[in-house]
Amino acid sequence: MQEGGRVQCLTCRRSSRAADVAIHLMTRLEGASDPADMLAVVGVDCPSCATKGTLVLNYGPESTPEEAGVLVALEDRRPGPGTA
């Protein structure tokens, strides 16, 4: 993660706006022993080189400003139920 809601691909090293990153899956996880351990695991594609990857982001009280910026900027464009 980078400032301004940007994500850097570790394959091509390009920095992209989180809004331009394609989402394939998003799952929220919470710690069994500490519910404040909140993570979002996001399956994504790099908009520059199409490499598939994973973002693991804290959300809630433990998130950094960079993580919060990326989470806010990510746009879920997956089709909903019953759409093609």
ROTIMI-128979 format. One line per field, with one value per residue: chain; residue number from 1; z, x, y of N, C-alpha, C in turn. Coordinates in pm, 1 decimal, decimal comma, padded with zeros to 6 digits, always signed. Example, Ala and Ser with C-alpha at 12.3 -4.5 7.8 and 13.67 -1.06 7.14 Angstrom:
% ROTIMI-128979
vexmi (A_A);
lumdo (1_2);
n.z (+00780,0_+00708,0);
n.x (+01319,0_+01285,0);
n.y (-00569,0_-00225,0);
ca.z (+00780,0_+00714,0);
ca.x (+01230,0_+01367,0);
ca.y (-00450,0_-00106,0);
c.z (+00780,0_+00787,0);
c.x (+01320,0_+01290,0);
c.y (-00330,0_+00003,0);
//
This chain:
% ROTIMI-128979
vexmi (A_A_A_A_A_A_A_A_A_A_A_A_A_A_A_A_A_A_A_A_A_A_A_A_A_A_A_A_A_A_A_A_A_A_A_A_A_A_A_A_A_A_A_A_A_A_A_A_A_A_A_A_A_A_A_A_A_A_A_A_A_A_A_A_A_A_A_A_A_A_A_A_A_A_A_A_A_A_A_A_A_A_A_A);
lumdo (1_2_3_4_5_6_7_8_9_10_11_12_13_14_15_16_17_18_19_20_21_22_23_24_25_26_27_28_29_30_31_32_33_34_35_36_37_38_39_40_41_42_43_44_45_46_47_48_49_50_51_52_53_54_55_56_57_58_59_60_61_62_63_64_65_66_67_68_69_70_71_72_73_74_75_76_77_78_79_80_81_82_83_84);
n.z (+00000,0_-00063,3_-00002,6_-00050,9_-00141,0_-00312,1_-00479,0_-00509,1_-00755,7_-00712,7_-00913,9_-01168,4_-01065,9_-01089,5_-00977,3_-00888,3_-00885,8_-00629,9_-00704,3_-00965,9_-00960,8_-01020,3_-00845,8_-00729,1_-00519,0_-00187,0_+00149,6_+00489,0_+00795,6_+01140,7_+01452,1_+01658,6_+01929,0_+01977,2_+01887,2_+01779,3_+01599,0_+01291,9_+00955,9_+00603,9_+00327,8_+00000,8_-00324,8_-00617,7_-00943,1_-01115,8_-01275,8_-01470,9_-01555,2_-01531,5_-01343,9_-01098,0_-00755,7_-00396,0_-00152,9_+00180,5_+00428,3_+00716,4_+00894,6_+01064,5_+01408,8_+01404,0_+01156,6_+00921,6_+00791,0_+00516,5_+00456,8_+00513,4_+00320,6_+00081,3_+00114,8_+00113,8_-00144,8_-00315,5_-00560,8_-00593,9_-00861,2_-00930,2_-01079,0_-00943,1_-00769,9_-00997,9_-01219,6_-01534,4);
n.x (+00081,5_+00032,0_+00052,8_-00242,1_-00436,0_-00327,0_-00186,0_+00090,6_+00215,0_+00389,2_+00510,3_+00532,5_+00600,3_+00455,5_+00260,7_-00074,6_-00400,5_-00622,0_-00886,9_-00870,3_-00799,9_-00889,0_-01124,6_-01158,1_-01234,2_-01341,4_-01284,8_-01369,0_-01197,6_-01184,1_-01014,9_-01007,2_-00943,1_-00916,0_-01134,8_-01081,5_-00880,0_-00903,0_-00922,4_-00914,1_-00914,3_-00823,2_-00866,4_-00705,9_-00638,1_-00360,1_-00386,3_-00205,2_-00031,0_-00178,7_-00123,6_-00221,1_-00302,5_-00287,8_-00429,2_-00382,9_-00540,0_-00563,2_-00855,5_-01074,9_-00997,7_-00722,4_-00620,5_-00400,3_-00355,2_-00299,0_-00393,9_-00667,3_-00729,2_-00693,8_-00890,2_-01124,2_-01111,5_-01117,6_-01316,1_-01586,5_-01660,5_-01771,9_-02014,3_-02342,1_-02566,1_-02762,8_-02699,4_-02535,6);
n.y (-00116,8_+00225,0_+00578,8_+00780,2_+00600,8_+00404,5_+00118,1_-00098,5_-00311,6_-00609,9_-00747,9_-00605,3_-00363,4_-00129,6_+00145,5_+00175,2_+00326,4_+00231,1_+00213,5_+00130,6_-00132,5_-00464,1_-00657,5_-00989,0_-01145,3_-01092,0_-01118,9_-01102,6_-01122,2_-01203,3_-01199,7_-01489,0_-01491,7_-01222,7_-00997,4_-00746,5_-00780,8_-00734,8_-00820,7_-00769,5_-00972,6_-00965,6_-01071,5_-00984,4_-00828,8_-00695,6_-00385,6_-00311,2_-00524,5_-00753,2_-00950,9_-01179,8_-01134,3_-01088,7_-00881,9_-00798,2_-00643,7_-00443,8_-00346,1_-00119,7_-00034,6_-00093,3_-00028,8_+00131,8_+00468,0_+00438,8_+00177,0_+00212,5_+00404,8_+00257,1_+00055,9_+00212,1_+00314,6_+00090,3_-00063,1_-00266,6_-00444,1_-00678,9_-00897,7_-00905,2_-01138,4_-01319,8_-01165,0_-01120,7);
ca.z (+00000,0_-00068,1_+00030,5_-00153,4_-00191,9_-00423,9_-00456,6_-00598,6_-00799,1_-00685,0_-01036,3_-01264,5_-00983,9_-01118,1_-00875,1_-00946,8_-00795,7_-00584,8_-00780,6_-01095,0_-00936,6_-01029,1_-00730,4_-00757,8_-00394,9_-00067,0_+00269,4_+00615,9_+00901,6_+01273,8_+01540,4_+01751,9_+02066,2_+01986,5_+01776,5_+01720,2_+01489,9_+01175,7_+00829,9_+00476,9_+00232,0_-00127,5_-00445,2_-00715,4_-01063,4_-01144,9_-01398,9_-01568,4_-01612,5_-01511,4_-01244,8_-00987,9_-00626,9_-00277,3_-00058,5_+00317,0_+00483,9_+00843,5_+00895,6_+01201,9_+01489,9_+01378,9_+01020,1_+00897,5_+00693,5_+00381,8_+00441,9_+00508,8_+00190,0_-00020,6_+00133,7_+00070,8_-00289,3_-00391,3_-00614,0_-00624,6_-00986,9_-00960,9_-01099,3_-00830,0_-00797,6_-01102,7_-01331,7_-01617,7);
ca.x (+00000,0_+00100,7_-00034,1_-00336,3_-00518,1_-00258,2_-00133,6_+00202,2_+00228,6_+00524,0_+00564,5_+00575,1_+00641,5_+00375,4_+00168,1_-00206,1_-00507,3_-00697,9_-01011,6_-00844,2_-00763,4_-01004,5_-01144,5_-01219,7_-01285,9_-01310,8_-01327,2_-01333,3_-01157,3_-01168,8_-00940,6_-01088,7_-00914,5_-00925,7_-01218,6_-01026,7_-00791,3_-00990,2_-00850,1_-00982,6_-00829,3_-00881,7_-00804,6_-00704,7_-00554,1_-00289,8_-00439,1_-00097,9_+00026,3_-00278,4_-00081,4_-00314,6_-00237,0_-00371,5_-00407,4_-00427,7_-00552,9_-00632,5_-00960,4_-01114,5_-00905,1_-00581,6_-00578,4_-00318,5_-00420,3_-00281,8_-00487,5_-00802,7_-00743,4_-00710,5_-01021,9_-01227,4_-01101,1_-01147,1_-01451,9_-01626,9_-01733,4_-01816,1_-02158,9_-02419,7_-02646,2_-02863,9_-02655,0_-02435,6);
ca.y (+00000,0_+00353,1_+00691,0_+00823,4_+00491,6_+00340,7_-00016,3_-00127,4_-00450,8_-00659,5_-00807,6_-00502,3_-00248,4_-00010,6_+00191,5_+00199,1_+00367,6_+00114,9_+00210,3_+00066,4_-00272,0_-00554,2_-00745,9_-01118,7_-01202,5_-01015,5_-01190,5_-01038,4_-01215,5_-01145,7_-01288,4_-01567,6_-01449,8_-01077,0_-00950,1_-00623,9_-00821,7_-00741,0_-00818,3_-00791,1_-01041,9_-00928,4_-01126,1_-00875,3_-00831,8_-00570,7_-00327,1_-00289,4_-00647,3_-00858,9_-01049,3_-01200,3_-01120,0_-01079,7_-00772,4_-00825,4_-00509,4_-00424,1_-00245,1_-00090,9_+00045,5_-00126,6_+00003,8_+00249,9_+00557,2_+00382,4_+00065,5_+00268,4_+00468,9_+00153,4_-00006,0_+00305,7_+00335,5_-00031,3_-00069,3_-00404,0_-00445,4_-00814,6_-00903,8_-00954,0_-01257,8_-01305,9_-01081,6_-01188,4);
c.z (+00000,0_-00030,8_-00084,3_-00211,8_-00313,4_-00381,3_-00555,4_-00628,1_-00773,7_-00805,8_-01130,6_-01196,2_-01015,0_-01002,2_-00942,9_-00841,7_-00756,3_-00661,8_-00916,2_-01082,4_-00939,4_-00908,2_-00776,9_-00635,1_-00281,1_+00051,8_+00391,6_+00718,0_+01032,4_+01361,8_+01638,7_+01895,6_+02085,4_+01868,0_+01713,1_+01608,9_+01364,9_+01048,8_+00713,6_+00384,2_+00096,0_-00240,8_-00556,7_-00839,1_-01076,8_-01275,1_-01507,1_-01635,6_-01595,6_-01416,9_-01134,4_-00856,3_-00515,0_-00196,0_+00076,7_+00390,2_+00620,4_+00820,0_+01039,5_+01275,7_+01461,6_+01241,2_+01016,2_+00801,9_+00550,0_+00357,5_+00429,6_+00373,3_+00078,2_-00007,2_+00086,3_-00081,7_-00371,8_-00435,2_-00653,4_-00748,0_-01025,5_-00985,5_-00975,8_-00866,6_-00904,9_-01216,6_-01409,9_-01663,0);
c.x (+00087,0_+00001,2_-00128,7_-00420,0_-00459,4_-00199,9_-00019,7_+00206,6_+00372,9_+00586,8_+00618,2_+00620,9_+00564,9_+00281,8_+00036,3_-00302,4_-00585,4_-00828,8_-00994,1_-00811,1_-00889,5_-01008,4_-01210,3_-01286,3_-01250,6_-01370,0_-01280,9_-01300,7_-01146,5_-01099,1_-01031,7_-01066,6_-00925,1_-01006,2_-01169,7_-00926,2_-00876,3_-00908,1_-00946,7_-00880,5_-00896,7_-00801,5_-00817,1_-00621,8_-00487,0_-00346,3_-00332,3_-00051,6_-00062,9_-00233,5_-00185,8_-00238,8_-00338,4_-00331,0_-00459,6_-00422,8_-00619,7_-00746,7_-01004,4_-01004,4_-00757,4_-00532,2_-00492,3_-00395,0_-00410,1_-00380,2_-00630,9_-00828,5_-00766,6_-00848,2_-01134,8_-01228,8_-01132,8_-01292,5_-01482,4_-01715,3_-01778,7_-01967,2_-02227,8_-02497,6_-02751,1_-02824,8_-02549,9_-02330,0);
c.y (+00124,7_+00462,0_+00720,7_+00712,2_+00423,8_+00206,9_-00038,5_-00276,6_-00494,4_-00729,8_-00700,7_-00373,5_-00119,4_+00019,1_+00226,4_+00250,5_+00242,1_+00102,5_+00141,2_-00081,7_-00357,9_-00648,0_-00875,6_-01178,5_-01108,0_-01090,6_-01113,7_-01146,7_-01139,2_-01247,4_-01360,4_-01521,9_-01298,7_-01025,3_-00820,3_-00654,5_-00841,9_-00724,7_-00832,7_-00856,6_-01025,3_-00990,8_-01023,7_-00909,8_-00696,6_-00513,1_-00305,4_-00417,6_-00769,4_-00970,4_-01057,5_-01192,7_-01110,1_-00958,1_-00819,3_-00692,1_-00514,0_-00327,7_-00225,4_-00016,8_+00019,8_-00083,2_+00129,8_+00342,6_+00503,0_+00267,7_+00115,8_+00334,3_+00369,4_+00089,8_+00084,0_+00317,0_+00211,0_-00029,7_-00212,5_-00401,4_-00584,4_-00814,0_-00959,2_-01079,2_-01228,6_-01214,4_-01156,8_-01092,7);
//
